[in-house]
Structure formats: C-alpha cells, structure tokens
Amino acid sequence: MSPQPTVLVLGGVGFIGRNFVAYLVENDLASEIRVIDKVLPQTAYLNKRFAAAFDKVEFMQGNLSNPASVEKCFTRADGSSFDYVINFAAETKFSQPKEIYEDRIYNLSITCAEEAVKRNAKVFVQLSTGDIYESTGSASKEDSKTKPWNTMAEYKLKVDKELQNMAGLNLIIIRPAVVYGVGATGGLTPRLICGRVYKKLGESMKFLWTGDLRINTVHVRDVSRAVWHVSNWYVSNDSQTEPVIFNLADQSDTDQGSLNTHISNIFGIETGFQGTIISNFARLNMRAATEDINETHLEPWSDLLKEANIKTSPLTPYLDQELCSNNAVSLDGTKICTTTGFTYEHPKLTEQSLRDIIDDFKELGIWPRQD
C-alpha cells in the first residue's frame, strides 16, 4: 500500500479550508497536514468539530503574498516537499479595490504556485469560482465562454489563465457554484439572516429580480471530498500531464425561488420578488438601491443580537452591490463525475442543511438562540 501523502493547505482556516482539514483528519487521509493562514484558528469562530481537527495538524501563520514567507511555509524539517498543495487562500470580500485582489488573489496564487513548481509538488489544486463564466440561460461547462461578472472573479480568471501556462505545475482548477454548509458566513448565509430579520419585522421578504434567477449550489462537504478525490485521481493517473478544470455544482439547479421556499419554511415568513420592472429601475442606481436594502436589514439584525446579549458576531445581512445584480450562477458539475468517478453525497439543497448552518451558529453563540 502506498504511503499516505503529505498535504499543505493554504488558507486552511477559512470556511472551505476548515471543512477540508476536518475531512482529512477525521478520515485519517494524510500522513502530515500543515495549515497556513493569516488568521489564527483561535480567533476564527471554529466550532468544536473544527477545533478538534486543528488540534491534530500543524498550523503556521503566514503572509502568502510574500515570497520569503511562502518559502518558509513550504519548507519541511527534513528538506522534503509536500506531496499535495491545496490553495484555498484568497480575498473573499466583494466590492474591494482592485489593488486588494491583485495582491491577495493574483500575487498570492502565482507566488504559491511558483513555489510548488520549485518543490516538485505532485499536485497543486487552485480554488477558483463559477462566477467567471458568462451569465446566460444555460449551465456553463468547463469550456464555456468566460465573462466574469464581479471584480473578484476577474482576478480569479486572471490567475486561472496564468497557472495553466506555468511550466512544471501539476494543476487542477476547481470552479464551484455557491458553496454552503456549516461555517459559511457568506454565500447563502446573508439571505438566511435576512429571513430572520423579516421574521422580526413581521413583513414579507422580497429580493430583487425574479424567482428563476439561478444561484446554483454545492455543499462544502462535497467540495472537500472533490478536492481530495481529484488530487488522488491526478497523482495516480500517469497519463494526466495537462492542467485540468472541474466545475462543482449539485443537481438542485438552485434558483432564488427554491431558496426562498426553504427560507419561508424555516422562519414562517412570506417571500417573493420585486420583479423585472422594479428591479430594472433599481439597476439605474444600484448603489443607492443596495444602500437602501442594507439599511432595512442591518439595524433589525443588530437589535436581534442585542436582545440575545450577543456582543460580537461575524454574521451580517449585508449584501454587496455586486451580488444584487441580475447575474446567474449556473454550472454543469457533471464532468468531474464522468471523468474521475466522483459522486456528490449532497445532490440537493435541503431545508435541513440550511438549518444545520443556523444551529451551528447558535452553538457558537453568534446567532440568537431564541429562534
């Protein structure tokens, strides 16, 4: 039997990273795991499961945009190289200045990939995004036309293109739909918080646009499983020498309508949509429209936290302007199945999976428990 691989997880404290680390630890998949992040685990609102996993790995704090820091993070005591390098590290906030994305997405990823080449890593997995595809009426495949619809995705695509031309890099690019699951503070979570706000207000929750606007999804546990699965597939496939790209999306074909149905059931509220006419009017001044939307949500959420005696919480109903646009996230996530034999264990977005997110936040003391 082949020895277990050694794994370097970049950006391992974030939402997807912590789930991936827990998956490796709980299934005893690696002989050594080193996690790199600028954020300390002790300050990252890790639940008991994630904290237990981090107790069993090596953690190093590091600036992955700095070549000297990256070299240190890649260096092992015995001089050998990590077998698998998994890059989840990136700026994840929307609507940031381009300089932020240049440094924390582009420079970071290129620096880490170049170090992986120097160290002869057997595989380098780069987490990209499904937002890089042109928003059309059909599900995007890996070779579909690209047209990033937010600034973060522009820089993700810039990285994807450069990495594919980097000599000596054993590259897999993962492009997920909206990732959800325990630990997610972004993605679907702000909509869940909005649902709680409208329960407090006793009003109907209506989002912009229409119910058929697609926001395809994939569970974080399937993302974790997929990253590990394709890493092993790539390393064990001697004929695989070219970069490979895989989309990740479940079979739900989630749209705003189906998500609102779940939110309605969870909070016992009415939901709906503003429709095309009002939404197009809002688009004429989307900045002002977004400010109005957030003003409606932020104060009631703050009141809910105060009533529950929660002094600090990383959770917010704040919706970025870029996320209020009429852009679909619609991906075909089947190539990974037909090419590598991967199967999704969470093929559908369920009400219970959303409740699990909320219940975990309650356990951490960052969501009102009186719900």
Secondary structure, 3 states (H helix, E strand, C coil): CCCCCEEEEECCCCHHHHHHHHHHHHCCCCCEEEEEECCCHHHCCCCHHHHHHHCCCEEEECCCCCHHHHHHHHCCCCCCCCCEEEECCCCCCCCCCHHHHHHHHHHHHHHHHHHHHHCCCCEEEEECCHHHECCCCCCECCCCCECCCCHHHHHHHHHHHHHHCCCCCCEEEEEECEEECCCCCCCCHHHHHHHHHHHHHCCCEEECECCCCEECEEEHHHHHHHHHHHHHHHHHCCCCCCCEEEEECCCCCCEHHHHHHHHHHHHCCCEEECHHHHHHHHHCCHHHHHHHHHHHHHHHHHHHHHHCCCCCCCCCCCCCHHHHCCCCECECCCHHHHHHCCCCCCCCCCHHHHHHHHHHHHHHCCCCCCC
